[in-house]
Each structure stands twice: as structure tokens, then as C-alpha cells.
Amino acid sequence: MENDCLDNEIDLHRIILRYAHTRVKNETVLNKLRCSIERYGQLTPVLIVPAEDNRFVLIDGYLRVLAINKIGSDTVMAQISDVEEKDALICALGKGNERQLDAIE
């Protein structure tokens, strides 16, 4: 998957969490990530694709967005993908993530 630009700082209100309902929430993991981001900053950008009305659909990084929101920040570092939303989803699901997906996901 290619990206049309490097990391961008994007306002959280411009990000559509279209697939949030597919993610299992784990408060312990979320709190650990929140503490890490508070201490070291956001190390890995989220992946987004352009949507309507100058907004973006979040493809990968739902936990990071939640943690950043809990910190009280209103921006997130993101890579903007230049591929179609469905193709970005397939690539995100196919790549070797740092965590296993739960069966319900």
C-alpha cells in the first residue's frame, strides 16, 4: 500500500470511526497505551483514507485514537493512504499486526 504523503497531524474531529464497532475494547491495554503516549508521544501514526467533506476514515489505529482522545489531545499523527477504502482495509487486515485479532473482530 502506498501513501501519498508522509505523516500528517490531523484533527480528531475530522476522523470518521466507521469501523469502531468491530473492535473489542480492553481498558487495561488502553490505559497502558495512554500512559506510553503521555510519556513518549505517539510513536506510530494511524492509517486513514480520504472521505467526504474534507474528512478521513480511520483504517488502522483505533486504540491509538482512543488513547490520544483520553489524554485530551485533539490531533493525531496519521498517514493518508491513496488507495480505496476497501483496499486499505484488506491490506490492514492482511499485514502482520503487533496483536492478534479477537475472534469477534
C-alpha positions in Angstrom: 0.0 0.0 0.0 1.4 3.3 -1.0 0.9 6.6 0.9 0.5 9.9 -1.0 2.2 11.9 1.8 4.2 11.5 4.9 2.8 11.7 8.4 0.3 14.4 8.9 -1.2 16.0 12.0 -5.0 15.6 11.7 -7.7 17.0 14.0 -9.6 14.2 15.6 -13.0 15.7 14.7 -12.1 15.1 11.0 -11.7 11.4 11.5 -14.6 9.1 11.0 -14.5 6.0 13.2 -16.6 3.9 10.8 -15.3 0.5 12.0 -15.1 1.2 15.7 -18.0 -1.2 16.3 -15.8 -4.1 15.1 -13.1 -3.6 17.8 -13.1 -5.2 21.2 -12.3 -2.7 23.9 -9.7 -3.7 26.5 -9.4 -1.0 29.2 -6.1 -2.4 30.6 -4.4 -2.3 27.2 -5.9 1.2 26.5 -4.6 2.6 29.8 -1.1 1.1 29.1 -1.1 2.8 25.7 -2.4 6.0 27.1 0.5 6.1 29.6 3.0 5.3 26.9 1.8 8.1 24.6 1.8 10.5 27.5 5.4 9.6 28.3 6.9 9.1 24.8 4.4 10.7 22.4 2.7 8.9 19.6 5.3 6.6 18.0 3.2 5.1 15.2 0.9 7.0 13.0 -2.7 5.8 12.4 -3.8 4.9 8.9 -6.6 6.9 7.3 -8.2 7.3 3.8 -9.8 10.4 2.4 -13.6 10.6 2.8 -16.3 13.2 2.0 -16.3 16.7 3.4 -12.6 17.0 4.0 -12.7 14.2 6.5 -11.0 10.8 6.7 -12.0 7.2 7.6 -9.8 5.6 10.2 -8.5 2.2 8.9 -5.9 1.2 11.5 -5.2 2.8 14.9 -8.5 2.8 16.8 -6.8 2.1 20.1 -4.3 4.9 19.5 -7.1 7.4 18.7 -9.0 6.4 21.9 -5.8 6.8 24.0 -5.0 10.1 22.4 -8.5 11.3 23.0 -8.3 10.2 26.7 -5.2 12.3 27.1 -7.1 15.3 25.9 -5.3 15.9 22.7 -7.3 17.0 19.7 -4.9 15.9 17.0 -3.3 12.6 15.9 -0.4 11.8 13.6 -1.7 9.9 10.6 -0.6 8.5 7.2 -3.1 9.2 4.5 -3.4 6.3 2.1 -4.0 6.9 -1.6 -5.9 3.6 -2.1 -9.6 2.9 -2.0 -11.1 2.3 1.5 -11.9 -1.3 0.8 -8.3 -2.0 -0.4 -6.8 -0.2 2.6 -9.0 -2.4 4.9 -7.8 -5.6 3.1 -4.2 -4.5 3.4 -4.6 -3.6 7.1 -6.2 -7.0 7.9 -3.5 -8.8 5.9 -0.5 -7.2 7.4 1.3 -8.7 10.4 -0.2 -6.7 13.2 1.5 -6.5 16.6 -1.5 -8.1 18.2 -3.8 -10.9 17.3 -7.4 -10.0 16.4 -10.0 -11.4 18.7 -12.4 -13.9 17.1 -15.3 -11.4 17.3 -13.3 -8.8 15.4 
